[in-house]
Amino acid sequence: MKSKGILIAFGNRVREERLKQNLSQEELAYKAGVHRTYIGMIERAEKNITLLNIEKIARALCLEIDYLMKV
């Protein structure tokens, strides 16, 4: 499904940045204030993430939202 491409690209970007910072999914989830399983679902493109949660994840990774969105 072509429309899911952005979810896949975004999830890959989150995973890439999380691993660069040597964070587990659980650690990132804690820093972002979301449930630990949510990060995995984002990275696997199983969730259509909201702007509010994109902001939480960007802040937890100390990144600008636009950087995460450049997929």
Backbone atoms as SQL, in Angstrom:
CREATE TABLE atoms (id INTEGER PRIMARY KEY, chain TEXT, resi INTEGER, resn TEXT, atom TEXT, x REAL, y REAL, z REAL);
INSERT INTO atoms VALUES
  (1, 'A', 1, 'MET', 'N', 0.838, -1.175, 0.000),
  (2, 'A', 1, 'MET', 'CA', 0.000, 0.000, 0.000),
  (3, 'A', 1, 'MET', 'C', 0.885, 1.241, 0.000),
  (4, 'A', 2, 'LYS', 'N', 0.772, 2.066, -0.992),
  (5, 'A', 2, 'LYS', 'CA', 1.631, 3.230, -1.158),
  (6, 'A', 2, 'LYS', 'C', 1.461, 4.246, -0.040),
  (7, 'A', 3, 'SER', 'N', 0.254, 4.459, 0.452),
  (8, 'A', 3, 'SER', 'CA', 0.022, 5.469, 1.480),
  (9, 'A', 3, 'SER', 'C', 0.718, 5.122, 2.797),
  (10, 'A', 4, 'LYS', 'N', 1.057, 3.886, 2.991),
  (11, 'A', 4, 'LYS', 'CA', 1.747, 3.476, 4.210),
  (12, 'A', 4, 'LYS', 'C', 3.243, 3.793, 4.139),
  (13, 'A', 5, 'GLY', 'N', 3.720, 4.199, 2.971),
  (14, 'A', 5, 'GLY', 'CA', 5.134, 4.492, 2.784),
  (15, 'A', 5, 'GLY', 'C', 5.672, 5.531, 3.748),
  (16, 'A', 6, 'ILE', 'N', 4.885, 6.562, 4.024),
  (17, 'A', 6, 'ILE', 'CA', 5.347, 7.600, 4.937),
  (18, 'A', 6, 'ILE', 'C', 5.468, 7.066, 6.364),
  (19, 'A', 7, 'LEU', 'N', 4.581, 6.157, 6.748),
  (20, 'A', 7, 'LEU', 'CA', 4.665, 5.553, 8.081),
  (21, 'A', 7, 'LEU', 'C', 5.915, 4.689, 8.201),
  (22, 'A', 8, 'ILE', 'N', 6.225, 3.977, 7.145),
  (23, 'A', 8, 'ILE', 'CA', 7.428, 3.135, 7.139),
  (24, 'A', 8, 'ILE', 'C', 8.676, 4.013, 7.221),
  (25, 'A', 9, 'ALA', 'N', 8.717, 5.053, 6.408),
  (26, 'A', 9, 'ALA', 'CA', 9.883, 5.943, 6.400),
  (27, 'A', 9, 'ALA', 'C', 10.042, 6.642, 7.747),
  (28, 'A', 10, 'PHE', 'N', 8.943, 7.100, 8.331),
  (29, 'A', 10, 'PHE', 'CA', 9.001, 7.767, 9.628),
  (30, 'A', 10, 'PHE', 'C', 9.464, 6.795, 10.710),
  (31, 'A', 11, 'GLY', 'N', 8.917, 5.609, 10.710),
  (32, 'A', 11, 'GLY', 'CA', 9.321, 4.594, 11.693),
  (33, 'A', 11, 'GLY', 'C', 10.791, 4.249, 11.574),
  (34, 'A', 12, 'ASN', 'N', 11.275, 4.165, 10.349),
  (35, 'A', 12, 'ASN', 'CA', 12.696, 3.890, 10.137),
  (36, 'A', 12, 'ASN', 'C', 13.561, 5.030, 10.666),
  (37, 'A', 13, 'ARG', 'N', 13.108, 6.265, 10.466),
  (38, 'A', 13, 'ARG', 'CA', 13.865, 7.426, 10.953),
  (39, 'A', 13, 'ARG', 'C', 13.919, 7.419, 12.484),
  (40, 'A', 14, 'VAL', 'N', 12.794, 7.126, 13.124),
  (41, 'A', 14, 'VAL', 'CA', 12.765, 7.069, 14.592),
  (42, 'A', 14, 'VAL', 'C', 13.719, 5.983, 15.082),
  (43, 'A', 15, 'ARG', 'N', 13.662, 4.803, 14.473),
  (44, 'A', 15, 'ARG', 'CA', 14.541, 3.693, 14.880),
  (45, 'A', 15, 'ARG', 'C', 16.013, 4.077, 14.701),
  (46, 'A', 16, 'GLU', 'N', 16.327, 4.668, 13.552),
  (47, 'A', 16, 'GLU', 'CA', 17.701, 5.071, 13.256),
  (48, 'A', 16, 'GLU', 'C', 18.221, 6.056, 14.308),
  (49, 'A', 17, 'GLU', 'N', 17.429, 7.053, 14.632),
  (50, 'A', 17, 'GLU', 'CA', 17.845, 8.058, 15.607),
  (51, 'A', 17, 'GLU', 'C', 17.912, 7.476, 17.020),
  (52, 'A', 18, 'ARG', 'N', 16.990, 6.595, 17.345),
  (53, 'A', 18, 'ARG', 'CA', 16.998, 5.941, 18.661),
  (54, 'A', 18, 'ARG', 'C', 18.264, 5.118, 18.835),
  (55, 'A', 19, 'LEU', 'N', 18.624, 4.365, 17.809),
  (56, 'A', 19, 'LEU', 'CA', 19.823, 3.531, 17.877),
  (57, 'A', 19, 'LEU', 'C', 21.096, 4.371, 17.911),
  (58, 'A', 20, 'LYS', 'N', 21.118, 5.491, 17.191),
  (59, 'A', 20, 'LYS', 'CA', 22.269, 6.402, 17.239),
  (60, 'A', 20, 'LYS', 'C', 22.527, 6.873, 18.666),
  (61, 'A', 21, 'GLN', 'N', 21.443, 7.045, 19.416),
  (62, 'A', 21, 'GLN', 'CA', 21.553, 7.533, 20.790),
  (63, 'A', 21, 'GLN', 'C', 21.644, 6.391, 21.804),
  (64, 'A', 22, 'ASN', 'N', 21.738, 5.171, 21.276),
  (65, 'A', 22, 'ASN', 'CA', 21.885, 3.985, 22.128),
  (66, 'A', 22, 'ASN', 'C', 20.746, 3.857, 23.143),
  (67, 'A', 23, 'LEU', 'N', 19.531, 4.123, 22.685),
  (68, 'A', 23, 'LEU', 'CA', 18.354, 4.013, 23.538),
  (69, 'A', 23, 'LEU', 'C', 17.564, 2.775, 23.166),
  (70, 'A', 24, 'SER', 'N', 17.033, 2.099, 24.164),
  (71, 'A', 24, 'SER', 'CA', 16.089, 1.017, 23.897),
  (72, 'A', 24, 'SER', 'C', 14.731, 1.642, 23.586),
  (73, 'A', 25, 'GLN', 'N', 13.833, 0.851, 23.052),
  (74, 'A', 25, 'GLN', 'CA', 12.481, 1.346, 22.813),
  (75, 'A', 25, 'GLN', 'C', 11.848, 1.773, 24.130),
  (76, 'A', 26, 'GLU', 'N', 12.095, 1.024, 25.173),
  (77, 'A', 26, 'GLU', 'CA', 11.531, 1.335, 26.484),
  (78, 'A', 26, 'GLU', 'C', 12.077, 2.664, 27.017),
  (79, 'A', 27, 'GLU', 'N', 13.368, 2.901, 26.851),
  (80, 'A', 27, 'GLU', 'CA', 13.969, 4.158, 27.310),
  (81, 'A', 27, 'GLU', 'C', 13.406, 5.352, 26.546),
  (82, 'A', 28, 'LEU', 'N', 13.274, 5.198, 25.235),
  (83, 'A', 28, 'LEU', 'CA', 12.704, 6.281, 24.440),
  (84, 'A', 28, 'LEU', 'C', 11.262, 6.537, 24.853),
  (85, 'A', 29, 'ALA', 'N', 10.506, 5.492, 25.044),
  (86, 'A', 29, 'ALA', 'CA', 9.111, 5.638, 25.447),
  (87, 'A', 29, 'ALA', 'C', 9.010, 6.397, 26.768),
  (88, 'A', 30, 'TYR', 'N', 9.868, 6.060, 27.712),
  (89, 'A', 30, 'TYR', 'CA', 9.859, 6.736, 29.007),
  (90, 'A', 30, 'TYR', 'C', 10.165, 8.226, 28.837),
  (91, 'A', 31, 'LYS', 'N', 11.193, 8.534, 28.067),
  (92, 'A', 31, 'LYS', 'CA', 11.576, 9.925, 27.840),
  (93, 'A', 31, 'LYS', 'C', 10.470, 10.706, 27.130),
  (94, 'A', 32, 'ALA', 'N', 9.742, 10.038, 26.246),
  (95, 'A', 32, 'ALA', 'CA', 8.687, 10.693, 25.467),
  (96, 'A', 32, 'ALA', 'C', 7.342, 10.709, 26.199),
  (97, 'A', 33, 'GLY', 'N', 7.206, 9.921, 27.248),
  (98, 'A', 33, 'GLY', 'CA', 5.938, 9.870, 27.972),
  (99, 'A', 33, 'GLY', 'C', 4.861, 9.093, 27.246),
  (100, 'A', 34, 'VAL', 'N', 5.288, 8.043, 26.526),
  (101, 'A', 34, 'VAL', 'CA', 4.332, 7.173, 25.830),
  (102, 'A', 34, 'VAL', 'C', 4.556, 5.734, 26.295),
  (103, 'A', 35, 'HIS', 'N', 3.629, 4.864, 25.981),
  (104, 'A', 35, 'HIS', 'CA', 3.756, 3.462, 26.371),
  (105, 'A', 35, 'HIS', 'C', 4.875, 2.789, 25.585),
  (106, 'A', 36, 'ARG', 'N', 5.563, 1.860, 26.222),
  (107, 'A', 36, 'ARG', 'CA', 6.727, 1.221, 25.596),
  (108, 'A', 36, 'ARG', 'C', 6.384, 0.497, 24.303),
  (109, 'A', 37, 'THR', 'N', 5.206, -0.091, 24.226),
  (110, 'A', 37, 'THR', 'CA', 4.846, -0.813, 23.001),
  (111, 'A', 37, 'THR', 'C', 4.555, 0.138, 21.838),
  (112, 'A', 38, 'TYR', 'N', 4.230, 1.385, 22.165),
  (113, 'A', 38, 'TYR', 'CA', 3.894, 2.380, 21.141),
  (114, 'A', 38, 'TYR', 'C', 5.087, 2.665, 20.233),
  (115, 'A', 39, 'ILE', 'N', 6.277, 2.745, 20.805),
  (116, 'A', 39, 'ILE', 'CA', 7.479, 3.010, 20.011),
  (117, 'A', 39, 'ILE', 'C', 7.690, 1.892, 18.993),
  (118, 'A', 40, 'GLY', 'N', 7.553, 0.654, 19.426),
  (119, 'A', 40, 'GLY', 'CA', 7.695, -0.475, 18.508),
  (120, 'A', 40, 'GLY', 'C', 6.668, -0.437, 17.394),
  (121, 'A', 41, 'MET', 'N', 5.451, -0.058, 17.738),
  (122, 'A', 41, 'MET', 'CA', 4.390, 0.022, 16.726),
  (123, 'A', 41, 'MET', 'C', 4.683, 1.120, 15.708),
  (124, 'A', 42, 'ILE', 'N', 5.272, 2.216, 16.169),
  (125, 'A', 42, 'ILE', 'CA', 5.652, 3.296, 15.250),
  (126, 'A', 42, 'ILE', 'C', 6.774, 2.812, 14.330),
  (127, 'A', 43, 'GLU', 'N', 7.776, 2.184, 14.932),
  (128, 'A', 43, 'GLU', 'CA', 8.917, 1.724, 14.136),
  (129, 'A', 43, 'GLU', 'C', 8.525, 0.655, 13.120),
  (130, 'A', 44, 'ARG', 'N', 7.483, -0.094, 13.409),
  (131, 'A', 44, 'ARG', 'CA', 7.007, -1.127, 12.473),
  (132, 'A', 44, 'ARG', 'C', 5.895, -0.614, 11.560),
  (133, 'A', 45, 'ALA', 'N', 5.619, 0.683, 11.634),
  (134, 'A', 45, 'ALA', 'CA', 4.587, 1.333, 10.802),
  (135, 'A', 45, 'ALA', 'C', 3.198, 0.762, 11.053),
  (136, 'A', 46, 'GLU', 'N', 2.937, 0.405, 12.292),
  (137, 'A', 46, 'GLU', 'CA', 1.627, -0.135, 12.658),
  (138, 'A', 46, 'GLU', 'C', 0.698, 0.935, 13.231),
  (139, 'A', 47, 'LYS', 'N', 1.232, 2.109, 13.508),
  (140, 'A', 47, 'LYS', 'CA', 0.450, 3.208, 14.078),
  (141, 'A', 47, 'LYS', 'C', 0.567, 4.441, 13.197),
  (142, 'A', 48, 'ASN', 'N', -0.540, 5.114, 13.020),
  (143, 'A', 48, 'ASN', 'CA', -0.553, 6.403, 12.346),
  (144, 'A', 48, 'ASN', 'C', -0.414, 7.449, 13.451),
  (145, 'A', 49, 'ILE', 'N', 0.798, 7.879, 13.687),
  (146, 'A', 49, 'ILE', 'CA', 1.151, 8.720, 14.824),
  (147, 'A', 49, 'ILE', 'C', 0.578, 10.134, 14.681),
  (148, 'A', 50, 'THR', 'N', 0.185, 10.727, 15.810),
  (149, 'A', 50, 'THR', 'CA', -0.356, 12.086, 15.803),
  (150, 'A', 50, 'THR', 'C', 0.771, 13.110, 15.904),
  (151, 'A', 51, 'LEU', 'N', 0.463, 14.331, 15.549),
  (152, 'A', 51, 'LEU', 'CA', 1.449, 15.414, 15.651),
  (153, 'A', 51, 'LEU', 'C', 1.908, 15.613, 17.089),
  (154, 'A', 52, 'LEU', 'N', 1.012, 15.456, 18.035),
  (155, 'A', 52, 'LEU', 'CA', 1.392, 15.611, 19.441),
  (156, 'A', 52, 'LEU', 'C', 2.435, 14.581, 19.846),
  (157, 'A', 53, 'ASN', 'N', 2.267, 13.356, 19.387),
  (158, 'A', 53, 'ASN', 'CA', 3.230, 12.313, 19.728),
  (159, 'A', 53, 'ASN', 'C', 4.524, 12.441, 18.923),
  (160, 'A', 54, 'ILE', 'N', 4.437, 12.975, 17.718),
  (161, 'A', 54, 'ILE', 'CA', 5.662, 13.266, 16.959),
  (162, 'A', 54, 'ILE', 'C', 6.491, 14.280, 17.746),
  (163, 'A', 55, 'GLU', 'N', 5.834, 15.291, 18.279),
  (164, 'A', 55, 'GLU', 'CA', 6.540, 16.303, 19.073),
  (165, 'A', 55, 'GLU', 'C', 7.189, 15.673, 20.312),
  (166, 'A', 56, 'LYS', 'N', 6.471, 14.805, 21.010),
  (167, 'A', 56, 'LYS', 'CA', 7.020, 14.145, 22.196),
  (168, 'A', 56, 'LYS', 'C', 8.264, 13.330, 21.853),
  (169, 'A', 57, 'ILE', 'N', 8.199, 12.599, 20.760),
  (170, 'A', 57, 'ILE', 'CA', 9.327, 11.754, 20.360),
  (171, 'A', 57, 'ILE', 'C', 10.502, 12.614, 19.912),
  (172, 'A', 58, 'ALA', 'N', 10.226, 13.669, 19.162),
  (173, 'A', 58, 'ALA', 'CA', 11.291, 14.570, 18.719),
  (174, 'A', 58, 'ALA', 'C', 12.010, 15.169, 19.928),
  (175, 'A', 59, 'ARG', 'N', 11.250, 15.636, 20.901),
  (176, 'A', 59, 'ARG', 'CA', 11.859, 16.211, 22.107),
  (177, 'A', 59, 'ARG', 'C', 12.665, 15.176, 22.869),
  (178, 'A', 60, 'ALA', 'N', 12.130, 13.968, 22.980),
  (179, 'A', 60, 'ALA', 'CA', 12.838, 12.904, 23.695),
  (180, 'A', 60, 'ALA', 'C', 14.161, 12.558, 23.017),
  (181, 'A', 61, 'LEU', 'N', 14.202, 12.695, 21.694),
  (182, 'A', 61, 'LEU', 'CA', 15.423, 12.425, 20.935),
  (183, 'A', 61, 'LEU', 'C', 16.282, 13.683, 20.762),
  (184, 'A', 62, 'CYS', 'N', 15.825, 14.806, 21.336),
  (185, 'A', 62, 'CYS', 'CA', 16.524, 16.100, 21.212),
  (186, 'A', 62, 'CYS', 'C', 16.702, 16.496, 19.742),
  (187, 'A', 63, 'LEU', 'N', 15.629, 16.318, 18.980),
  (188, 'A', 63, 'LEU', 'CA', 15.638, 16.642, 17.555),
  (189, 'A', 63, 'LEU', 'C', 14.494, 17.595, 17.244),
  (190, 'A', 64, 'GLU', 'N', 14.640, 18.322, 16.152),
  (191, 'A', 64, 'GLU', 'CA', 13.555, 19.161, 15.664),
  (192, 'A', 64, 'GLU', 'C', 12.528, 18.281, 14.958),
  (193, 'A', 65, 'ILE', 'N', 11.271, 18.664, 15.053),
  (194, 'A', 65, 'ILE', 'CA', 10.198, 17.899, 14.405),
  (195, 'A', 65, 'ILE', 'C', 10.452, 17.793, 12.906),
  (196, 'A', 66, 'ASP', 'N', 10.865, 18.880, 12.280),
  (197, 'A', 66, 'ASP', 'CA', 11.056, 18.851, 10.830),
  (198, 'A', 66, 'ASP', 'C', 12.138, 17.857, 10.429),
  (199, 'A', 67, 'TYR', 'N', 13.128, 17.638, 11.281),
  (200, 'A', 67, 'TYR', 'CA', 14.166, 16.646, 10.968),
  (201, 'A', 67, 'TYR', 'C', 13.549, 15.237, 10.935),
  (202, 'A', 68, 'LEU', 'N', 12.710, 14.934, 11.909),
  (203, 'A', 68, 'LEU', 'CA', 12.063, 13.620, 11.919),
  (204, 'A', 68, 'LEU', 'C', 11.123, 13.447, 10.732),
  (205, 'A', 69, 'MET', 'N', 10.528, 14.544, 10.286),
  (206, 'A', 69, 'MET', 'CA', 9.557, 14.473, 9.210),
  (207, 'A', 69, 'MET', 'C', 10.188, 14.412, 7.828),
  (208, 'A', 70, 'LYS', 'N', 11.488, 14.674, 7.720),
  (209, 'A', 70, 'LYS', 'CA', 12.153, 14.592, 6.423),
  (210, 'A', 70, 'LYS', 'C', 12.391, 13.127, 6.095),
  (211, 'A', 71, 'VAL', 'N', 11.393, 12.527, 5.551),
  (212, 'A', 71, 'VAL', 'CA', 11.455, 11.109, 5.221),
  (213, 'A', 71, 'VAL', 'C', 11.509, 10.996, 3.727);
